[in-house]
Amino acid sequence: MSAGSAGKKLCLIEDIAPRSSKAFDEVAAKPLFVVRGAEEIAVYVNSCPHLGVPLDWAPDRFLSLDCSLIVCGTHGAEFRVQDGFCISGPCRGKALQKYPHKIENGWIVIEDQDE
């Protein structure tokens, strides 16, 4: 985001525990989810590159049982948390669509987009 550009607050960082995830269905033109890894925060469009279906296998559940990977609830494709790159499954080699964001005063803020 450029300096001074508008954005939309998703939530406070502290609202998402480390090594967990949360869906945001109605804050942008596309459904989004946030993954908070051990040290990174990533915002992705909630759509599998294989079938275009939502990834969560239960509300706010996007991560593997050990919280090391994002997993598609439909067919089990596995994606790296830090960059959304698919390492296993039918969309291997593709990636989740990242959504521009920044951290501002403890808030996760997404860039307004016309999509």
Secondary structure, 3 states (H helix, E strand, C coil): CCCCCCEEEEEEHHHCCCCEEEEECCCCCCCEEEEECCCCEEEEECCCCCCCCCCCCECCECECCCCCEEECCCCCCEEECCCCEEEECCCCCCECCECCEEEECCEEEEECCCC
